[in-house]
Amino acid sequence: MKHRPSKNGLADTGGPQGGRTTLEEARRKGLVGWLQVLGPGLITGASDDDPSGIGTYSQVGSQFGYGLLWTALFTFPLMAAVQELCSRIALQTGVGLGVVLRRKFPASLVGIAILGLLGANLFNVGADLGAVAAGGSLLSGGAVPRLWLVVPAALLIIVMELFATYATIFKIFKWLTLALFAYVLTAFFTHPRLLDVLAGTFIPHLQFSRDFLMAVVAVLGTTISPYLFFWQASSEVDEMVAAGATAPMIGRRRRLKVAELHAARFDIVVGMAFSNLVMYFIILTSAAALHAHGKDNIQTAAEAAAALAPLAGPFAFIIFSIGLIGTGLLAIPILAGSAAYAAKEFLGLAGNLASKPKHRPTFYLMLVVATLAGVAMNFLHLDPIRALFITAVINGVVAPPLLVLIVLVGADRKIMKKQVSGKLSLSLTWIAAVFMGVAAISMLVTLIHR
């Protein structure tokens, strides 16, 4: 459809619905319809459980047992509220988060936050590529060295980004989310103690120690990550662009329909619930299989997978390793994509996954460069644990101020109109910002006094 320019130079899209199936349509179609509702929210939630996150959750479970299971319940409403706000901003304005932030706040302030995001994402891409390669090497019984698999994994991702259609890419992403069920299945091979699990889930365990504090900080930073904010918003815009509901990089979208918003919220709640459910089961598996057997020094997801073979059996090891590969192939393009979206939105450039590489070469060049930077990190022999630690520090510092900016946008009636944040949204998003801020300060204090 054509986009008619209005008097103020903004596109008058007339407010047609985006590419989403509404909840009413889903009820009529049954199971197929409900699956069609799931999109950006499900993919964003699934990508949060990337190999880096799996490594963090495995480390937490192996070190503290069931003591931090409660964090999955604590982070779920905060994560859902933040992602819903990012989605609502995109649906209301018709542009990505970087564009909205650049319009409201000083460019220098937003630029610093985006530079931090880019740094964290590049380290994360490298660590996740290494984890995918390690998963493949583990499944081969060590016959294929890890470094041999880094380049093939990167090439597979680049080919998908450059040559697959937008619809195909998101279908692949949806199928890859199934890999996360591997971690739910693995828990049943470990035979956890039910009473201990219930106590760890519903009775918060707290320790005032450096290791415990760092573990909580790591969980928060891994679960509520800045790259998710930009990916959620940009995915919503891409859905609308693909459906002809808005024009990219042009002004403000008119008359957001309530049915769209309800569908987006359902998608996000399901996606974030799925993400936190997987987080819960990874901690549970590590607590039951590793901590219970004295394996409390696990550092990476690959180490967790290798340790499961003698403790929980070969099937648990195989399922865990396959999940490691699948989640990495899902998360790496999203990490690279969110970096590219944030950079191009801040710089005022065009391009998205719905466009073709020959029409928007700069955007796709950013995607390729981000992936190749991750490859280079592996061949420079950068310690993956060190890379993840640096990523956690950057995320911990960038997330709180970025969250404050996003919450202020959501409360701005000039921008959000009738979709301004309500009391529940404001409460949850401010709690998330404050807790992330406290986590960041605690992390910095801990680093200074190491």
N, C-alpha and C positions, 0 to 999 in steps of 0.2 A: 504494500500500500504506500501511497505517497504521503509525505509529512508536510503539512501546510505551515509555512512560517507565520507566526503571529506578529503583532505590532512591535513587541519588544524583542523580536529576533529569536524567540524560542519556538521549538517545534510544537505545534498543536496536534497532538496525536488523538485527541478525542476520547482518550481513556479506554480503549478496548482492552480486553483481558490479555494477559501475557500467555506464555506457552504452557501454563499449568492446567492440569485437570482439576476442576473444583471438587469440593467435598460432596456436593450434590450429585455431580456426574459419577464420582467414585461409588456412591451408594447404589446408583442404578447399574453400574457395570460389575459390581461385586469385587472379588479379589483382584482381578486385572486392573480395575479402576483404582483401587487403593495403592497398588504398586506404581501406577502411573503418576499418582500424586507425589510420590517420593522422588526427589531430584537433588537440587543443590544442598539441601539440609542433610540428607542421608550421606551424600558423597563427602561433604565437609566433615561431618562427624566421624565417618570411617577413616578419613585421611589423618585425623588427629591421632589414631592408633598406629602411627608409622613405626618402623623399626627402632627409631630413637626413643619413642614413647614406650614401646614394648621393653626396650632395654632398661628404661627408668623404672617401669612398674615391676619388672623382674627383680631388679636390684632392691627395690623397696620391700617386696615380698620375701626375698631371701634373707634380708638383713633384719626385718622387724616382724616377720611372720604375719599373723592375721591382724596385727595392731593397727594397720592403716587401711583396712577394708572400708571403714566409715568414710574415707575421703571421696569415694565414688558417689555416695549419696549427697555429700556436701557440695561437690563441684557441679553436679547435674543441673540444679535450677539456675546457678550462676552462669554456667556455660550456655544454657538454653536462652536465658534472658539477653545475654550479650549478642549471641548470633541472631536472635529474633530482631534485635534493634538494628543490626547491620543490614539484615534483609529488608526491614521496613524502610530504612533510609533509602536503599536502592529502589525499592518498589515505588516510593513516593516521588523521588527526584528523577528517576530514569537514568542516573549516571552512577559510576562507581564511587567507592568511598574516598579514594584519593582526590577526585574532582571536588566532592562536597567539602572535604576538609580544607583544600586549597582555597576555596571560595570564602570560607568563614574565618580562617585563622591565618596568621602571618606565614608566608611561604617558608621562611627560615625555620620556624618551629616544626612545620609539617615535614620539611625536607630532612631535618635531623632524625625524626621518627622513622621516616622511610629508609634512610641510609642504614639505621639500625636493623630494620626489617630485612633489608637486602643482605647485610652481613650475616645475620642469623640464618637466613634461608640458604645461603650458599654453603655454609658449614653443615647445615642439616642435610642438604642434597648429597654432599660428599659422604657423610656418615651413613646415610640410607643406602646409597649405591654400594658402599662397602658391605653393609649388612645383607643386601640382596645377594651379592656375590658370595658372601660367607655362607648364606643359606644353601646356595647351589653347591658349594664345595662340600658342605656337611652331608648333603644328600648323596654326593658322589663317593662318600667315604674317604674324602681327602685326595681322591685320584686327580681331580681337577683343582689346581691352585686357585685361591680366591681372586688374585689379581687378573687371572685369565678371563674371569667372568664379568669384570667391571665394565669393560668396553662394550661387549655384546648387550648387556643390560641397558647401558646408556643409548646405544644405537637403536634398540627396540623402542625406547621411549621417544627418541627424536623422530624416528620414522612415523610413529603414531601421531605425534603432534603436527608433523608437516603434511602428511598425506591422507590421514583419516578425516572424514567429515565431522562437523560439530556433533551431529546426532550419534555417529558411531563412537566418537570419543566418550560421550557421556554414557552410552550403553556399556562400553568396556569398563568404565569406572563403576557403574552399578554392579556388574558381574564380579568385579574384583572385591567389592565389599563382602562377598560371600566368604572370602579368605579369612575374615575375622572370626567366623564361627569356629575356626580351628582352635581358638583359644578357649572357647566355651566347652568344646568337646574334650580338650586336653585335661581339663580339671577333673573329669570323671575317671581318669586313669590314676589319679593321685590319692584317691580315697581320703578326703579331708575329714577332720573331726567336726561333726555338725554343731555341737555346743560351742566350740571355739570359734567357728565361723560366725555363728549368730552373735556372740559376744563382740567379736571384732567388727561386725557390721553395724550394730546398733548402739554400742557403748564406746564413744570416742576414747582412744588411748593416747595419752599425752606424756611426753618426756621433755624435760628441759635440758637437752644435751645438743651439742653441735651437730652430731650425725642425724639426730631425729629432726632438728630444725631444717637442715639441708635437704632431708628427704621430703618434708612437707613442701618446701620451696620448689623442689624439683617436680613434684606432682602438680602443683599449681601452674608452674611455668610450662610444663609439657601439655597440660590439659587445656588451659586458656591461653593459646598462643596467638601472637599478632597476625601471623599469616592467614589464620582462619577468618579474621575479620574481613580482610580484603578479598579473599576468595569467595566468601559467602555473598558479599555485595556484588562482586563482578559476575558471579554465576547467575544471580537474579537478573542482572542487566542483559547478559547473553541470552537467557531464556526469552526475555521480552523482545530482544532484537531478532532472534530466530523466528519468533512468532509474528513479527511486524508490529509489535505493540509500542515500540519506541525507537527513536533513532539514536545511535551511539554518539556520545559526546555532544549532544545538542540539548541544552537547557533543561527544562523541568517537564516531567511527565504529568499529564493532567488526569484528575479524577480517578485515583486509585480505588478499585472496587473492593468491597468488603470480602467478597468471595475469594478473591486473589489472596488477600491477607490471611484469611482463615486457612487456606490451603498451604500457604508458606509456613504458617505457624505449626500446622500438623506435621509437615515435612521436617521442620527443624526439631520439634520435640522428639519425634521418632529417631532422627539422626543422632541427636545428643544423648538420648537414652541408650541407643545402641552403642555409641562410643564409650559411655561410662560403664555399661554392662560388660563390654570387652575388657576395659581397664580393671574392673572388679575381678573378673575371672583370671586375668594374668597374675594379679597380686595373689589371688587364692591358690593358683597352681604353683607359683613360686614358693609360697608359704608352706604348702602341704608337701611338695616334693623336694624342695631345696633346703629351706630353713629347718624343717623337721629332721633333716639328715646332716645338719651341721654345715651345709653349703651356704655360707653367708657372705661370700666375697664375690658374687656374680657381678660383672660389670657391663656386659652387653647382652643383647637378645641372642646372639649366636652362642655365647657361653651358656646361657640358660638352656637353649635347645640341646647343646652337646651334653649338658649335665643331666638332662631328663632321661637319656637312653638307659643308663644303668639303674636309675632310681625309679622311674615310672614306666619303663618298658619301651621297646622300639617303636610302637605305634604312636605313643605320645611324642617321641622325638621327631618322627616323620611328619606328624600333623603340625607340630609347632614350627618346624622348618619350612613347610609349604606355606603356612600362614605368614612367615617372615618374608618370603619372596613375593607373595601376592600383595601384602600391605605395602611393601616397598615400591612395587610397580604402580600402585595407586597413588602413594604419597609423593613420590619424586616429581611427576609432572605437575602436581598441584602446588608443591613448594616452588618450583620454577615458574609456574603460571602466576601465582600470587605475587611473586617478585616482579614479573614482567608487567602485570596489571598495575601494581602500585607505582612503578617507575613511569609507565606511559601515561597514567592518569595525572601524576604530579607534573610531568613535562608537557601535558596538553596534547599528546600524540593520539592517533587513532589506532585501532586494531583490537582484535579479540579472537577467541577460538572459533567463532562463527564466521570469520572472514578468511579469505584464502591467502596463503603466503605471498603469492605474487602481487596481491593488492596491498598488503600491509607487511612488507619485508622487515621493517624495523622491529615490530612487535615479535615476530617469529625469530629474529636474530637474537633478541633478548632471551627467549626461551632456550635456544640452542646454547648460547654462551653460558647461561646459568647451569645447564646440565653438564657442559664440558668442563666448567670450573670444578664441579663435583668430581669428575673423572680425574682431573689434574691433582686434586687433593689426595686421592688414593695412591697415585704414583709418586707423589712427593713424600710418601710414607709418614704423613701426619697422623699422629696417634688418634684413633677414632674416639677414645675416651676423652682425650683432651679437646677434640673438636666438639663433642657433645657438651662438655663442660662450658666451653666458650659460648656455644649456642644458648645454653641455659642462662648464662650471665647476661647475654645481650637481650634475650627475650624478657628476662626478669626486669631489666632496666627500661626497655622500650614499652612493654605492655601497659604499665600503670598510667603514664602520661597520655598514651594513645587512647586508652579506655576513657580517661577524663574528657578528652576532646570529642570522642564519639558520643558519650552521654550528654554533653552540652549540645551537640547537634540534635540529638533526639528530643531534647527539651525546648528547642528553638521553634516557636510557632510560625515564624516567617518562612522557615524551611519546611517543616513537617505538616503545617496546616492542621487538619483534623486528626492526623496520625501522630501527633505529638505524644511523647511517652506518658503513660499513666503512672499512678502511684506505685503499682506493683513492679512495673518495668524500671522505674527510677530507683526504687529501693534495692532491687536485686543487682542492677548494673552498678550502682554506687558501692554496694557491698563488695562486688567483684573488684572494682577499682581500688577500694581501700585495702582489701586483703592482698591484692597483687602488689600494692605499694608497700605494705608492711613486709611482705615476702621479699621484695627487692631490697629494702633497707636492711632487713635481717641478713640477707645473703651478702651484701656489701660489708656489713659489720663483721660477719663471720670470716670473710676473705681477708679483711684487714688484720684480724687477730689470729690468723692461722699459725 
